Amino acid sequence: MQSTKPKVSIKDLKAASPRWCNNCGDYGALVGIRRFLFERQLDPAHTVNISGIGCSGRMPHYINTYGFHGIHGRAIPVALGMALARPDLSVFIESGDGDALSIGANHLVHGVNKNFNCVFILLDNQIYGLTKNQTSPTTRQGHPTNTQPQGTWLEPINPVQFVLGIGASFVASTADWLPDHFVQTLALAFEHQGFSFIHVAQRCPKFNPGAWDEDHDDWFDFLVHEKGIGADVKKAPTAATVSHDPSDLTEAFRFAQSPKKAFGLFYRDASKPCYDQLLRGVRDKVPKRDPAKLLDAFLI
């Protein structure tokens, strides 16, 4: 009799109990990731979650897959090594706005450029939460923090505009309090071959309660398209919907730069080469050498 593989349950995907502040948006993101893994029935033994430092850095501890809690800003190099060594794995990266856009910004640039196959989830609470209310690259101008008590001086980095500008092949945005939209976004990103960048508006009620207003939906639009992501009418029933073709880079920039925020698929380019696939192709063409003779070249 042929054996059948047991179905992965939500319970199977739970690991340690989360340790975040009450009502932190990371809880919503965690539930959304688990829900996606369950709905897609991804094998935990062939799935890996990789993170850097920050509140988001603990995400791999709470998902019962393989995980790697890296150092500050270095999740992408770890993930690239994983993708090169184990192309059979589904690779997810969880990073914060400070982790990805400050110390890790150089790696984000090269991760996007290499376009290796992974889903990169940027959890943006517009503050350094783990270090208790310090200015981050996305903190809104004028907001008082422990490091700038009189208010931040600079305009924040726009993550969506930034990754569009450095050539990302997949760019989407969602929010931790929009569960259906969050899971749809993950599903579309997972299907894309390349570096799938997802910006997540993530609440921080402890240190930055004014970052995102989950109680109202008049400040954002849903970008909709037959090849994109549908609106989350359950959680944002009165939010406007705007038709947007995700192949239109110029329009993607326009929506990214608009004062009114947008959630949905900004841009997708399925033609961009993937570094991990290119490198494996080159490696496979290199003639294999006898390990016993590898020292011969050095002994001549």
N, C-alpha and C positions, 0 to 999 in steps of 0.2 A: 504493500500500500504506500502510495507516495505521500510523504510528510508535507504538511503545509506550514508556512512560517507564521508564527503567532502575530496577531495584530498589535501594533504599538498603541498603548493607551496614554491619555494625558497623565495618569498617575505614574506610568513608566518614565515619563520625561521630567518628573520632579526630582530634584536632588536636595541640597540643603535648604533650610528655611531662609528666605531673604532677610537681610538686615539693612534696610533703608529707612529713612524718616517716614512717618505716617503720611499717606496720600502722595508719596513721591511718584512721579510719572514713570519711573523705571519699572514699577509694578505692572503698569499697563503694557509696557513694551515686552516685559518678560512673559506675560500671559499671551500676548500676541505671537511671540516667537514660538512658544510651546504649541499654541493652537495651530500655527502653520505647519510645524513639524508633524503634528498629529494628523491634520487633514491631508497632507501630502504623503503620510506614512513613510517618512524618511527613516532609514535604519540608523539608530543611535551609534552603532558600531562603525558607520561610514559617514558620520557627521562630526564636525569639529567647530567649536566656538572659541574665538581668539579675542582677547581684549588687551587694553593697555592699563593705565592707572586712572583712577577717579571713581565716582559712584558707579558709572557704567562698567568699570573694570571688573566688578564682582559678578557680572552676568554669567560667565561660564560656570561659576560655582553652583548656580541654581538650575542648570539645565543638564539633565542626565545624558549627555553625549560626551565625546572626548572634548577636552577643553585645555586652553593654555592662557594663563594670566601673565601677560608679558610685562615689560617695564614701560615707563612713561613714553608715549609717542611711538613705540616700536612694534605695534601689533602688525602692521603691514609687512615688514620684512619677514616676520615669523610666518605669516599667512602665505607669502609668496614661496617660501621654502617648503611649506606644507603642500601647496598646490603643485609644485614641481616634483616633489618626491612621491606624492600620493594623489595622482589625478582622479582616483576613484572616490575621493572624499568630497563631500559637500562642505565648502568652507564659508563660515560666517564670521564677520568681524564686528564687534561692538566697541564703539569709541565715543568719547565725549567731545564737546566743543573745545575744551582746553587741550585735551589729549591729542586731538586730530589737527587742530588749526593753530596751535602754538608750537610746542616742542616737536610735534609729529608732522608739522605742515610739509616739511621737505619730503617725508616718506609718502604723504598723500599725493604730492605732485608726481612722484615717480610711480606710485601704484596706479594712478589714473593713466599715466602715459604708457606704462607696460600693459595695462588692460588685461591683467591675468584674471582668471575665472574665480570670482568670489562675490559675496554680498556684503557690502560695507554699510553698516548702520551707524549714522552719526546722531547721537542723542544730545540734543542741543537745549540745555536749560539756561543758557546765557549767563552762566556764573561758574566759578570754581566752588562747587558745593562740598566736596570732600575736605577741602582745606578751609571751609567755613567762611564763605562770602568774600572771595577775592575776584577782582576784575578778570574776565576771560576775553578772548578775542571777539566774542559775539555779544558782550554786555552792551546794552543800549546806552547811547551817549547821555551823560548827565545823571546816570543812576549811581547813587552812593554805595560804596563797598568798603570793606575793611582796608583795602590797599589804596583806595581813592575816596576818602570820606566825604569830600566836597562834590563828588560826582565824577564819573569817567570823562576823559577829555576827548577821546577819539570816536569817530563813527565806527560802528561794529563792522566786522567782516561779514559779507553776505555769502554763506556757504554754497548756496545753489549757483549764484553768479560766479563764484570762484571756480567751482569744478567745471562748469560749462566753459569757462575761459581757458582752462588748461587741457581741454579736449576729452572730457569724459564721454564714454559711449552710452551710458545709461544714467539718467538723473531724475529722481523722483522726490517728492516731499509728502509727508503725512504727519499725524499727530498721535500721541500716546492715548488720548481719550476718544479716538475714532477707531474702535476695534475692527469693524468690517473693512474700512478703508486701509487700515494698517496691514491686515492679512492679505488683502488683494494686492497691495503694493509689494509685499514680500514675495508673493507668488509670481508676479510679473518680473521682478528682479531676479529671482531664482532661475527663471526660464531663459534669461538673457545670457549669452555666452560672452563673458568679459567682466570688467570691473563695474558692478552695479552699485551706484551710490544712492543711498536713501537718507534724506534729511528728515529727522523726526523732531517736531516741536514737543519738548518734554518739560513737564511742569516741575517746579522746585518750590513747593509751598513754604518750606522752612527759610530759605535764604533769598529767594527771588520770586515771590508770589505774583508779581505783576508782569512776568515775562510773557505768559500766554493766557489768554482769557477763554477758558473752556466753557464758560457759562453763556457766551454769546457767539453767534456765527455770522455776524454782519461784517466782520473785518477780514474775511477771507472768501475766496472763490474755489470751487472745485473745477479743475481742468478735466474735461471729459472728451473721450474719443472712442471709436469702435475698437481701436487697438490700444486703448489706455486703461484707466481705472475709473470705475463708476463712483458717483457721489455716495456719501454715507448719510442717507436720508433719516436713519434712525437717530443718530446723534446730532446731526446738523440739518434739521428739516427745512430751515429757511435760508440756508446758504445758497448763494447764486452759483449756477453752473455756466461754464464758458467752454465752448468748443475749441479744442487746440490739437492740431496735428503734431505728434511728437517727433516727426521727421524735420520740422521747421525750426532750425537753430535760431534764426533771427527772432522769431516769435517767442521762443523759449527764453532768450535773453530779456525780451520786453516784459514778460511775466515775472521773471526773476527780479528785475529792477523796479517793478511797480510798487508804490507805497502800500497798496492793498495786497495782502499775502495770498498765496495760492497753494493748494494741495492737489497733487496728482502727478502724472507723468509729464515732465518738462521736455525730455529729449531721449531719443534712442537711436543708435546707429549700429546695426548688426554687421556692418562690413569692416569695422576696424579690426586689424589682426590682434590676436592674443599672444602675449609674450610667452606664456607657458607652453602653448601649443607649438609656437615657432621653435622654441628651444628644444623641446622633446623631438621635433622633427629633425633638427640638426644632429642631435645626439644619436638618433636611430640610424643616421647615415654614416656615422663614424665606425670604421672597422673595429671589431672587438679584438683586443690583444690578449695573449696568454698572460695571466697574472704572474706566472713564474718568470717571464721574460721582461717584465716592466722595468727592471733595473739595468737591463742591457744598455739602454741609451745613455745611462749615467756612467757606465764603466768603460765606454770606448775611449 
